[in-house]
Structure formats: structure tokens, C-alpha cells
Amino acid sequence: MDAIASYDQIIARAPDDPTTYCHRGVAYAQQGDLDRAIADYDRAIALKSDFADAYVCRGIAYADKGQVDQAISDYGEALTLQPDNGAAYYNRAKVYADQGEYDRAIVEWTLTLVLYQNDVGAYFNLGRAQALTINPDGAISDFQKVLEFSSDPALRQKTSMLLQTLGATPQDG
């Protein structure tokens, strides 16, 4: 039985559980069915209006659909409800970076790192944004953190190449 069918059965038994709708929404999103995912996130939020993670998930789906304003709004709502929601900062930073708003993305990824000091993805993306805003020292520092915290060979290689492009010598962490 696939995940969606399993969630369907759980919803049939407990139709007022917002968490199950949110999980089924993630399963729909993973299959590329963003409209059904958003409908499930809407249902989860209707059942529990302060469900910050449902706002984050819906924001991701909106971003994947290219509906940037809705995505940013949902990340903002998640942060209003849960100011320490690192996923909301991280994903809002991705939207800003995709829009070329690197200064705003830098702020958001920095806030992510305040909450999750070892977030390799945030360091990598922050480094790229720093490089694009002509802050090579910041980019080098962030890329060195990626090497310090990541054991992923492909990411380490990509990061080392970016460091070399910036004129820095990669230092293994």
C-alpha cells in the first residue's frame, strides 16, 4: 500500500487530525501533485489554524508552483506562529534567492543558522549568496563551514571548487 492510501485510511478513521492531512500533503507533493498537496495543507490549517509546519509545507508547494507571494506569506505566518521555525527561514531564503534578492536571502539563511548552527545546506546557500553579493570573505567562511560539517563527497567537491574560484584553499573540517 502506498503512503497516500495509508493516509486515506487514517483520515477515514480520524477525519479531524490535521497532522495526517499535512503528511498526506507531503506525499502528494513528493509525487508532484501540488494542487492536492495544497488542498491537504489548507485542510490541516482549517482544522488547526496555528499549525506552523502546515504553513511551511504549503509555502514550499506554492514556491514549487511559482506562486512566490503566497509562499512568502505562508512562511511569514509560520514565523508569526513559531518564531524559531528554521524551516520557514530557510525556505523563505530560497524564494528570495530565486528572485535575485540575495541580501534578503542572506538575512534569512543567517537566521536559520542562529537556530541550526550546523545546517550544511544553509551554509552552502549562504556562501553562494555571499559570493553573488560580492562578499568573498563571507562566502569563504560559509564554504569552509560546509567542509567542516558535511561528509557528502559530491557537496564537498562542489564546495571545494567554489572556494578555489574565490581564490581560497579548501580546508578540511
N, C-alpha and C positions, 0 to 999 in steps of 0.2 A: 504494500500500500504506500502511495506517495504521501509526502508531507501535507499537501493540501487536503487530500481525502481524510487524513488523520485529524486535521484541524476542523474539517467539516463535521466529523463525528463528535468532537469535543464541543463545538458550538451548538450542535443539536441537543446535547445534554445540558449545557450551561450557556445559554444564549446571551447572558448579561456579563460575561467575563471579557473585559477589554483587552487583557493580555493575549488571549487566544486570537482575537481579531488582528492584533498587532503582529503576532507571529505568523499568522496566515498571510498577512500583507507582505511580510518579508519574503515568504515563499513565492508569492505571486511576482514580486519584484525580481527575484532571482531568475524567474522564468521569462522575464521581460514584459509581463502583463502589468504595466504601471497603472493603468486605469483601475483595474481590480484592486491592486495594492492600495492605491489612494482611497478607494471606497472602503476598504477594511480599516485603514487608519482613521478615516472620517468616523466610522462606527465606533472605533475604540475611544476616540476623543469625545464623541457624543455620550458614551457611557461613563467616561471619566475625564472631565474637562481639564484636570490638572496632570494629565499623563504626559510628562515632558518627553519621554522616549518616543511616544507615538508622533509627536510634533517633529522630532528629529527624523524619524523614518519617513514621514510624509514629505518633509523638506528634501530629503535625498531623492525621493521619487519625482518630486516637482523639478528638481535640478536636472535629473536624468531626462526629463521631458523638455528641458529648455525653458521652463517657467520659473525664471530666476527670481522675480519679485515675490512669488508665492513661497519659494524655497527660503529666501532671506527672512520673510515674515514668520515662517514656521520656526526657523532657528531662533529668531528673536523671542518668540513666545515660549519656546523651550527654556531659554535662558531666564526669562522673567519668572517662570515657574521653578526653575532649578539653576541658580546662578553658577553652580560648579559642574555644569554638564559639558565636559570636554568634547564630546562628540558634536555638540551644537557649534562650539567654536571652530573645531577642525573643519567641519563640513561647510560652515559659512565662509571660512577662509578659502576653501576650494572654489566656491562660487565666485568670490571676489577675484581670485587669481585668474579664473577662466574669463572674467570680464576685463582683465588687464588692470584691475585695481590693486596693484601689488602692495602699496602702502597699507591699505586696509587689511589685506591678507596677512601681512607681516604682524600686524597687531593681533589678529585672531589666532594665528599659529603660536605667537608668543604667549597668549592667554592659555592656549591648550597646554603648552609646556609648563606653565605655572602649576597646572593641575596634574599633568602626567610628565614628570621630568625626563623619563626615558623613552618617550614616544618617537621612535625612529622615523616614522612617516612625517610627523610634524617637523622634525629637524631637517629631513631631506627637502621637504617642500618649502620650509622657511629659508633654507640655504639657496634654493633656486630663486625664490622671490627676492632675496637679498642681492643675489648676483644680477638680477634684472633691474634692480633699482640702483645699481652701481654702488653697492656696499660690499666690496670684495672681502674685507676683513670679517664682517658678519657672516658672509657666506662660507668662508673658510672655516670659521669657528663651528658653524652649524654642521658642515660636512664632516668635520673631524668627530663631532658627536655621533654622527651616523656610523662612522667606522668604529667608534668606541662601543656602541650599543648593539650593532647588528652583526649577526653571523651569516646572513644571507649572501652567498657568493656573488650573485648577479647584482644585487644592490651595492655591495662593497666595490665591485669593479666599476660600476657606473659612477659611484661617488668618487672613487679614485681618479677617474678620467675627468670629472668636473673640477676636482681640486687641481689637477695638472693644468687644465685650461685656465684656471685662475692664477697659475704660477706658483702653486703651493705643492709641497711634498706631502703625500698622504702619510699619516702616522697611524699605525695600527693601534687599536684600543685594546 
